[in-house]
Amino acid sequence: MPQDMPPVGGYEPVQYKRNLPARGFRPSVYLLATGMLMTYGFYKVGKGIRESNELAREKMWARIHLIPVLQAEEDRDQVRRYLADKAREKELLGSETKVYHNDRFVRPTFAVTPKHETK
């Protein structure tokens, strides 16, 4: 029986490497897209922080400008209470008594005291 011989010109080369198409983009494209996305995110965060700071500053200045109005309202309330207290005192005692030896208005101080004193 004759021996099998290779064809003239030899066999075709054996394909031992995988010939798969590349899936997706190159890594540099992904890196560039991620960098752009992060840059946009940092831009928006910075803008939000600036807006938050501006709102806080505006709130602080609004409070600063409202302090005189609130103080005047508190003073009116204290004078009303003081005059009502004086009228009630005059009604109960029949005469007006003075705690201090002058006519100057002294802002009353209120101390919270407990109902039952414990020792």
Buried (B, 14 or more C-beta within 10 A) or exposed (E): EEEEEEEEEEEEEEEEEEEEEEEEEEEEEEEEEEEEEEEEEEEEEEEEEEEEEEEEEEEEEEEEEEEEEEEEEEEEEEEEEBEEEEEEEEEEEEEEEEEEEEEEEEEEEEEEEEEEEEE
